[in-house]
Amino acid sequence: MQFYLQLNNRMETKISHWQSELSKSHELYLRIKARPGAAATKLNGTLDTSDGETIKMDVAAPPEKGKANAVIVKYLSIMFSVNKDNVKIISGAGDKLKLIKISS
């Protein structure tokens, strides 16, 4: 399974901001739009919607039996340097659009 943690400058700035928010408040909520079945797992930019910002994420796992969700949790735990148990899918476990809570 391949993870790409290299990001463009805009995404690096956003991730740095999210990491700062996590260290201040000890929890962070992210909206993710997953694209399962991709060649590699990586963040692919953001979408600005009326509900706020949504992160586009390619996921190198099929959308079956929780495989893609497990990859998302693992990827985010690495990115935010937290235990996998601190990354929870709050809603959307069976959908492409997910709300994720990360705790430190």
N, C-alpha and C positions, 0 to 999 in steps of 0.2 A: 504494500500500500504506500503510495507516494503522497507526501504533504509538501506543499509549497508555502513557505513562510516569507518568501521574498515578495515585497509589495511595492507598488508605485508610491511616490511621495505623498500623494493625497491620502491613500489608505494608511501609510505609516503614521501620518499626523492624526488621523482618526483613531487608530489603535492606541497611540500614545495617550490621547485624550481619554479613551475608555479605560485604559490601565490606571490612569490617574484617578478617575472617578471611582474605580473599584477600590483603590487603596484608601481613598477618603471615606467613602460610605460603606465599605466592606460588602457591597452587593451592587450588581449591575444587571440591567435587563436589556437584552438585544432582540430585535426582530430579524429573523433570518428567512430568506427565500432560498430554499435548497434546490439544487439541480442534480439529483442523483444520477448515477450511471456515467459520470464524467471520467475522463482519463486520469485526472489527478484531483486531489482535494486542495482547494485554494479559495481565498476570498477574491471576488470578481467585481468589486465596486459596490456602490450603494444606489438605492433608489429613494428619491424624496417623494413621499406620498402625503396625503392629507392626514394620515395617522402618525406621521413622523418619518424617521429614516429607517429603511430596510436594507439589510446587508445581503448582497447576492453572493451565494456560496456554491461552488462546484463541489460535488461529493463523489469520491471514487468508490462507490458502493451502490448496489442495487437497492431500490426502495421496497425491500421485502424483509419481513421478520425482524424489523428493528436494526438492520445492518447499517443503513445510511445514518440513522440517529446515533448509533454507537460511534461512527466515524466523526460525526459533528461534535459530539461530546469530547472525544479524545483530542481532536484538533484544537478546540477552544481551551481545553485544559492545558495543553502545551503552550498555546499562544499567551494565555494569561497566567501561566506558572502556578496553577492550582491543581489540587487533586481532582480526579474525574468525578468523585462524589460531590464536589462543589459546583458542578455544572448540571443543571436540571432543565429538562424540557417542560415548561409550565403548560403550554398548550400547542397543539398542532402536531403531536407525535405521528399522526397518520396522514398529515398534509404536507405540502411543500412549504407553506408559510408557518413558521414556528416562533413562539416566544420563549426565550431562554433566560434563565436566571443564573448568574455566576456569583458565587460567594467566596470571600477570602477568609 
